[in-house]
């Protein structure tokens, strides 16, 4: 009798990548199951969550397209390493980011979205525009899979708004990121979201993430929520207080059926956001310190009273050399357009995409050269062109604020 060896069907491709090691072997991430279940990386500052996200990107970029959403500008060297195109969101409109996202899906291009230099609202709005472009890609591009790796996710979908004025932006951020998580699977999108605190990230986003890597936690509220995610009883929750940097409990279909404590392996690229080492202050005497700080010069040009003490070209030089001069010029242009009306400092900041500190510095500088009438720094601060400038722009009689 002839013995016939049965032909075995070829095994499916193994799309698992190594992340770290635990007591019984290697911790691997199943990219196919990640696409179906998404991933949350959570740990307090210093726990190693951004390095863990970096490790995932380094291991996964040979398997699929990647989008790195980077609120703090810490992943540019990693973008170069994997050949991703860096887009500085401050340089594009929201519509431009939506178009760039759609085109990245079409052409399978890895992207690095740098959200630095944006105020909190604009950061949310522009990230939401990018996510909308990914989700809204045409059906024929859904097969072009993409890992969407988001650092500091609580900045883009906060659990609560910072103020009533931030509420609309928060709602947009939460809705868009939740939609990306909920509808991403069928569209070939796998969000990987890192956050410092579960208490700061929207619960509607967290509820969509079926895989978790949980590291060091120090706040009771975060510990309780993290323990609940891992299915830990109350007596085991304190384990999360004592984890070393790089240690994470891993659980989920793409990681492990039950919680396993693993240490994440080193990365190839250096993490740019690591905490600097302590460094002592310079050993100089008071006179040398005054020279290095140029205190005499600052005293001359930083008089934010009704008018600057310098005159003529010295005043012009002081203005041009001041770091706030560019912002001041933008504010002058904005106030000129609405003259003789005034504007609040908050509206100026929103209109020009400046933060409050930069807006206040620029208004102080303009006040010092008697270019604007303004109030002292505060929540109700307003500003408008100085009376003599308003008179040049209009025949309407005006008075000072």
Buried (B, 14 or more C-beta within 10 A) or exposed (E): EEEEEEEEEEEEEEBBBEBBEBEEEEBBBBBBBBBBBBBBBBBBEEBBBBBBBBBBBBBBBEBBBBBBBBBBBBBBEBBEBBEBEBBBBBEBEBEBBBBBBBBBBEEEBBBBBBBBBBBBBBBBBBBBBBBBBBBEBEEEBBEBBBBBBBBBBBBBBBBEBEEEEBEEBBBBBBBBBBBBBBEBBEBBBBBBBBBBBBBBBBEBBBEBBBBBBBBBBBBEEBBBBBBEBBEBEEEEBEBBEEBEBBBBBBBBBBBBEEBBBBBBBEBEBEBBBEEEEEEEEEEEEEEEEEEEEEEEEEEBBBBBEEBBEBEEEEBEEBBEEBEBBEBBBBBBEBBBEEBBEBBBBBBBBBBBBBEBEBBBBBBBBBBBBBBBBBBEBEEEBBBBBBBEBBBEEEEEEBEEE
